[in-house]
Amino acid sequence: MHHWFFLLSLALFSGGALAGTTWRGTTPQSLANGSGEISAAGGAAVTLSAESMGANRFVGAITTIDAASFRGREVLFAGRLLVKSGTGKAALWVRADGAEGALAFASTSDQSVRFNEGSQVREVRLYIPSGATSLKLWVSLDSAGRVDVEHLTLKNERATSNGVSAYDMLDTAISFIRANALNANRLDWDAEQKSLLTPDLKNLPAPEAYSRIRKVLSALEDHHSSVHVPRVASTRRTSAIATQAVEARPVQDIGYLLVPGLRGSDSRASDIFSTQLCEHIASLAKTASKGWIIDLRDNTGGNMWPMIKGLRSLLGDADIGAIRDRNGVVTAWRSQPSKACGVDLSRNRVAVLVGPRTASSGEAVAVAFRARPGTGFFGQPTAGLSTANQSFALPDGGVIALTTAVFLDRSGEAYLQGIKPENLVPHDQYAIAAAAAWLRTLP
């Protein structure tokens, strides 16, 4: 999940180019070239490259088409991606825009393609709301490098509703949000229902409701709530995929552990992830005489509990944090026991590395280390999504991930603006060295 800055920046790149004829870079650093037609059987070919990122988190190749023939239907945007160089991840995106801006978007960012993974087919589906005026299609890369895309196609398909109307969807969603959202008191609910829950929705398919649900969630201004269509919701229930590989190594007399995000809630895959963290910590324990570096700089979130469980040896078996809901009710966190995490390192020194990509459940892990004795923080401020989401099922099989509470550390402090490390480090590459130097100065 959190790409709105990138998505909104694309508003500058409108203009109704014919599909497959004009591909443009989304930033001055983006070099984009395309050939072929995305509507043809063989599709288009697009190359995106950048020698540097500038101040941007992404570079991209984009084209814009008229949405008239796609309204009320579903598009399938697919292609074969090959990252030729660079350390970043490549993905496909599609967005439907209306008169007031973005109405709906989807991407393959949860299944990004990296260098050395070979040529990979990716596809993304999106329902195009009736108010859409244009579609934006693009390829993204989140580091300097190059990605080649072949057989890039766009198909126009009939939308499915699972026998549910858009009215029933939105009515259910508003009920959930009004009763449970952390910031529910920011909305005039009578006005919201009058404006959005219109009779015409009774004759429209379920997917038509998603753009209106997103509008309600956006009005909450928690910047964390989201809604997922049935395909995405099902994938997250039946899988748990790390956003990158766990990395563990000795840094001389210090144990270094990179903890990535974990997307999905499948119990077996979650247990494997937790066990892997535990085993890495146990394997480094004998040589980590000066302490530990826990790297959360690329932990963009997902399922916090396998992360917390896998770090139990360092976090300890006491309460390590909590959540507080809108009524002030506090529920404590405690990491679950694991045979693989049998060693007690809760008194060891720990340096935690964080940054702007540390978000959501990544911030939950960081909060669990806050107020822990012998712990210091290094890097840059986190994303500011240190709130808890709860899932609510929609009638068509989709899910609302609704922000219902804030994270609290062991001392009861909340971090609604993110976590600001005591030791600010201007460049990521120096954070490990700075943290190691700090650990080695401690008695």
Buried (B, 14 or more C-beta within 10 A) or exposed (E): BBBEEBBEBBEEBEEEBEBBBBBBBBBEBBBBEBEBBBBEEEBBBBBBBBEEBEEBBBBBBBBBBBBEEBBBBBBBBBBBBBBEEBEBBBBBBBBBBBEEEBBBBBBBBBBBBBBEEEEBEBEBBBBBBBBBBBBBBBBBBBBBBBBBBBBBBBBEEEBBBBEBBBBBBBBBBBEBBBEBBBBBEEBEBEEBBEEBBBEEBEEBBBBBBBBBBBBBBEBBEBBBBBBBBBEBBBBBEEBBBBBBEBEBEEBEEBBBBBBBBBBBBBEEBBBEBBBBBBBBBBEBBEEBEBBBBBBBBBBBBBBBBBBBBBBBBBBBBEEBBBBBBBEEEEEEBBBEEBEBBEBEBBEBBBBBBBBBBBBBBBBBBBBBBBBBEBBBBBBBBBBBBBBBBBBBEBBBBBBBBBBBBBBBBBEEEBBEEBBEBEBEBEEBEEBBEBBBEBBBEEE
